[in-house]
Amino acid sequence: MSARIIKENVYSVGAIDWDERHFHGYTYVTKRGVTYNSYLIMDEKITLIDTVRDGFQKEWLGNIKAVTDPSKIEVVIINHIEPDHSGGFPEIVKLCPNAQFYGTEKARAGLLKYYGVQAKNWTSVKSGASVNIGKRTLDFIDAAMLHWPDNMFTYSAYDKILFSNDGFGQHYATDKVFDDEVDYAAFMDELQKYYANILWPFSQVLAAKLAAIAKLNLQIELIAPSHGLVLRKYIPEVMEKYLFWSKNSTVNKIAVVFETMWKSTEAMAKKIVEGIASEGVDAVLFDVTKTDRTDIAAYMLDAKGFIFGSSTHDGEMLPVIAGFLHFLKGSKAKNRKAFAFGSYGWSGEAVQDIQDTVGNIAEFGEPVKVVFASTQEELDKCFQAGKEFAKKIKAT
Ligand code: FEO
């Protein structure tokens, strides 16, 4: 790719990772790939915002070279040190030894630990600090825990651009630049999946940060994250979603997530969903061994009801749902209702195991347990459990 203009004299110069399918180790399935966005501002002092993941420096530097000689960069801003954004840090330090670097103090220390490299001219900044680069003054806004303690945003009042790094990102590899250049539903799907899998645990911080930013009365025409598309058309829609999700607000829908050994727990799950449907409440049934956990989490982000099922195996829930629930409990979800169900042979610990694992993210009602396979009467009980749960979801 080449550099792409997002505003006069502001270029997107990052890299596109079309093939990435397991991002962040093995925690996030990125079915549409990933981008590592970096931005170049051509002002009196040429300024670079963020770098790219290791392995993508060639594409990134090629994009910068399409605009200017990289060694002419005088200001480098590091909004976040996670390796998907800081992989090019050692290279830019080498290429621009006299550049002035800006980031939080935690960013400085983290970069040194990651790379053993320190920029000669580094200024640690906090909210309220800024740097003048010519026509523009760039303001720094603390964004700790969005997504790591070192994060910050950078705002250009001249351009009315908020450079938000992980905030407002989406994992969406595309040669397009702006939100309105791709399919809206696909864009919003990736936005929701990203929030669920990256930012959900930090919702409380995010809600406070959104409120603080609102008080600053920033004029924002573009939000330029370091993953995915630049927000141009859909800023109001995205802000509305972020406000909703950050408050752990929910809609009347239910996720039924299960793992089964001999299809007895699966039969229970299907009856529970029938019971929910009889009340006109939306539910989606997820066999956790078949649907990727990051897609399930995306659905659950705004679901008021969580129902988890597992057969009992060696005195515990089954291993795939166990992994999923350990992953999910990190979401710190709030305001959810739940119950557990499952079949068992002789002791039936799975339902308690489920409640013990994710009791922190939902209020659990009575579990439903069945020995071996369900009788018709027991299937009716599952139907009724789903129906009563759906009524509770509608009532609260
Ligand atoms: Fe995209 Fe927290 O890194």
Residues whose N, C-alpha, C, O or C-beta is under 5 A from the ligand:
A	BS01	FEO	E82 D84 H147 D166
